[in-house]
Amino acid sequence: MKKIRLSKTDKAKWDEMVSIGVSLVTKHKWKSYTKHQRRFVRFVDMLLKKYGQTASLLATRADMMNRYSDKLPYLRKAYQLAETTRDHKEMVFTAHSLAEIYIFQRNLRNAAQWINKMKVNLGKYRDKFWQQECRELEEEMRTSF
């Protein structure tokens, strides 16, 4: 399974949607953001139909969901797809999201599992920001339990 490339039109729309979302969040316009979030979800769903399931689209779709129980299957599938393409960057991002959810749910065993996966993938995708995020997750897990 290879990574997909969005068409120029879809890429431009994606960039616009992300830019609008970031702007609304930084300005704390939550009511507008909620409306935008629904539009973004519909757009991601259209991309999933058009391009098929990819790790980044599934992870993005999960990010747009409110309930953790709804996010988990999308994130697990995203991680699995990232493994098949050896996309260590996406594996780091997805493992981080999963670890955060399990820490919030106070599920030590699963949180530790995903933090370890994140650490392993940081061996291939070296990024100081995400290494710091991993350390913070470890610290949060130690202090939360």
N, C-alpha and C positions, 0 to 999 in steps of 0.2 A: 504494500500500500504506500503510495507516494503522497507527498504534501500537495495540496491544491494551491493554485494561484487564482485570486479573484480577478475577474475582468476589470478593465480600467473603470468602467461605470460603477461596478459593485465596490471596488476599492475606494473610489471617490465618495460614494454614499457612506461606506463604513467609516472613513476618516471624518466625515461631517457628523455622523451620529456620535462618535466618540468625543469629538470636540465639543459638541453641544452638551453632552452629558457631563463632561469635566467642568465646563463653564457653569452649568447649573449647580453642581455640587459645591464648587468653590465659592459661589455666591449664596449658598444656603437657600436656594429656591426649591424647596422640597416638593411642593405641590406641582410645579412645572416639571420637576425631575420625574415624578411618578408618571405623569402623562408621557413624557419622553421615553421612559423606561418601557412602557407598553408598546410604543412604536418600535423601539429597538428590538424588543423580543419578537415582534412580528417580522422584522427585517432579518434577524438571525434565523428564524424558522424558515423563511423563504430561501436563505442561503443553504440551510441544511437540506432542503428539498432539491435545490439546484445542483449543489456540489457533493451532496452526501455527507455522512458523518465524518468529521475530522476532529482531532483533539482540541484544537483552538476554538472551533465553533461550539462544540459541546461544553467546554469549560466556560466560554462566554455566556452561553445559554444558562448554565448553572448559576453564574454570578448574578444574573438578572432575576433569579427566583428568590422569594422571601423565606420560605420554610426550608430549614436544613435537611429535613427528611426528603424533600423534593430534589435538593441539590445533589445528594450523595450518589444516586445512580448515574447521573450525567458525568460527575467528576470521576467516578471509577471507570466508566467507559472511556472518558477522555484520556485518563492515564494509560489504560490498556492500548488505545490507539497510538498514543505517543511512544509507548514501548515498541510497538511494531515498526514504527518509522525511525526509531532511535533518536527521537527528538528530546534531547536531555533538557533543553530549555523549558519546553512544555511540561516535561515530567516534574521539573523543579516547581513550576508555578502550580501545577495541579496537586502535587503532594503537599505543598504549603496550604492550599485551600482546604484539603481534606484534614490536615493536622489541626488547623484552626477550628474547624467544625467539631472535631473530636475533643479538643481541649474545652471548648465551650460546653459540650455535652458531658464533660468530666469523665470521658472514656479513656483512661490512661493507656491501656494496652494498644488500642487503635491509634491514638495520638502518637505514641512512641514509634509504632510501625511506620507511620507516614513521615515522621521527622527523620527516621533512619533512611527511608527511601530518598528523601530530599537531600540528605547529606551525601549519599552515594552518587546521586546525579550531579551534585555540585562538584564532584571530582571531574566530571566531563564538561560541565557548563560552569566555568569559573566566573563568578560575578560577586563582587564585594558586597553589593547591596543585599543580594539574596543570601549570602553567607551570614550577614548580620541578622537578617530576618530569621534564619534558621536558629541562630544562637538565642534570639529573643523568644522563639517558640519553646526552645528547651528550657529557658529560664522561667517562662510563664507556666510550663508544665510542672516544673519543680515546685514553684511557689503556690500553684493552684490546688495541688493534691495533698 
